[in-house]
Structures are given as structure tokens and as C-alpha cells.
Amino acid sequence: MKVLTVGGATQDILLQYAGADVMTIAKRQWTQTYMLFESGEKIEIERTTYLTGGGATNAAVSFKRQGFDTACISAVGQDAGAEHIISDLVAEGVDASYLKKFPDQSTGTSYIITAVQHDRTIFTYRGANTVLTFADISPAALEQANLLYVTSLSGQAAFLLPDLAKLAKSKGVPVAINPGTGQLTKHPKTLKEALANVDILILNSAEAKVLMATLTEQDEDFRSSFRAASSKQPCGLNLDDPSPYLLQSPVVWQGILLSMKSFFRVTLSMGPSIVAVTNGANGVYAASKNTIYFQPSLRTNVVNTVGAGDAFGSCFVGSLLHKKPLEAAMHRGILNSASVLGHLGAKTGLLSSQELDQQEQRTPMRLTTFTL
């Protein structure tokens, strides 16, 4: 089986040092954490590490290690960063022949700075990633695929998603997407238009809330759908409810309760058969038909958080493509994500199918289900 990934490609530069101080500020409905640097300070780092990242390349390597033939479509410049990305993909056995080089653009670059709790702040230059268009997608690559996996699309590249999903569906190719925050904030209607042709939608909890808020604000159909779905969901946090807290945490927009249950109801009604929402160290939720599944995360010695979301999404979808049950796919995705958290870089800790099988046998599944 062959998987085609589409999305970002970057050169990742890790600035490794003891870690910046962190300050947490309590706001009315949430807390916000900030990384602190003294003004005018010269900060000496321990070393720089050059790696590769970007959703499409991270997912491509993950799928390859799971045993799939994999090809990647991204936009890069014609520079040393592009050569690093290409050589990295080729070394992993990923088909990089569909990468589009733009001589007048620079390859996307991310500067990753760690904090004392092993979280990170990333300075990202999108570069060539923003100029990818539908015309740059090879029809031949899509025709040979058994699955299309679309990651975050930056800038103008976001507009290719509806046409790409429609084309894949017309060829009978299942579509899974894992969009990013910028795409959801600036181009939410492109996502809404694409959802009719999407089989699996994967977001983190922050992205899910952004999507709820922006689409509710900008789209009357979506607003009406949320009003209807929210009427079935009681407002407020019930401390006696044993549900994982994300299912009880409402986002209120202009008097409309935007709960995660209503989010699952609405997005499932718009096309996808499976919607998954990751919630960091607290666990993962997935909804299908009339059921929400929840699995808590694993306790992990966190070295680095870059690429953990890509590791979960690609392994979750890859496991489903391997005909694993939804519950097992969630479990394997969590195992893959936990492994990446324990290594530097977005690709280093990605597990092979054999390693996933071994860890699955050693690590008990903890699953809770709820009626949607």
C-alpha cells in the first residue's frame, strides 16, 4: 500500500541550552505560559542541531517506518535546506521526487528554543511552503496512492485543500487531514469546503477550539449547526461527571456553547467518519458514529515536544490503514507520540511496525467510551 503526504517541509534548527525561564499568568478562563528572556541579554547555547521537520515530511517518515510505500509533496527552495530535507527523506526510503523546488523562494526554516519544562517555542519562517498550489500536485502520485494524508498548509497553499480532497475522492482515495492553527484561523472556510470529501480529521484541542470559534463567527451554516448541537449539551462544568474534562470544558462565543461534544457532532455531520482530538499530556479523544473514545496519555520522560502531534496522527491513520480497530489505532498513535517525546527532533523516535507491536503488547490499553 502507498501513502501520499502533502504539506510542510522545513529545516529545523534546535538551539539547545539549559532552557528559558517560564512564567504562567492566570486569566479569567484559562492560564497562559510565557517563555522569558532578559532584555539585552546575550544567551549562550550549548549547541545547535540541524534536523528536518514539517508535517508532510514527518508523516511521510512515520508511514514509511510503519511499512507503507510513501511519497511526499512539499514546496522547498533551491538551497542547502532543501538538499538536507531531500537527503533525509531518501535515506528513510521516502519518494522525494514530487517535491517542488522554487528557485525564487527559500526553504522553510524553524528555530526551536526549549524551556526548562522541556516545552518549546518555535520561530518559523514558512518560505516556499506558502506558494504550493493545486497545480503542483502530481496526478500520477495521487492515482498510485491508497491514502492521501494532508498536513498543515501555510498561506496561499491552504486554498488547494478543497480541490485536492475532491480529486482524491473522485479517484476513490481515502483522505485524512491534520490542519494547523494558522490554516484554521485565516482560512477556515477552505477546511469547511473540504470536509465533505474528508474521511479522517485530526486536530489538537487548541486547534479544535480555534476552528469552532472561527467557523461559528464566519459561517452561518456552521453557527446554526452549533446552536442545534449545543442545545443537546448542558452548560457548565459538572464536577460529578466522570468524563475526561475536555468533554466538559465549554468555549462560549456570543452566547453559544461550543462544547467538544457539539464539535464532534457537527464535524461528523459534515463528512468525516472519524474525528480525533489530541489533548497533550491529558490524552486523546476520537469520535465515530455515536461514540466518543478516550485514552489517557502515557507518562513519558519528555525531552522534546516537536513532532508529537505528527507522530500520533500518522500512526493513528496508518494503524487504521493496517485494518486495526479504532481503539488500537488510538493506542498505537499514543505509543508513537510518547516515543517521539523522548527524543530530540520530530523524526528520531518514530517507531516501526514491529516496535509498535512490541510496545502494544507491553503497554495496557486504558479506554473509556461515552455516548455522543
Helices and strands as residue ranges (DSSP letters): E 2-6, E 10-26, E 31-36, E 47-53, H 55-65, E 69-73, E 75-76, H 80-92, E 100-101, E 108-115, E 120-125, G 127-131, G 134-136, H 139-143, E 147-150, G 155-160, H 161-170, E 175-177, H 181-186, H 188-194, G 195-197, E 200-204, H 205-218, H 220-230, G 245-247, E 251-253, E 256-258, H 260-269, E 274-278, G 280-282, E 284-288, E 291-295, H 308-321, H 326-341, H 353-362, E 368-371
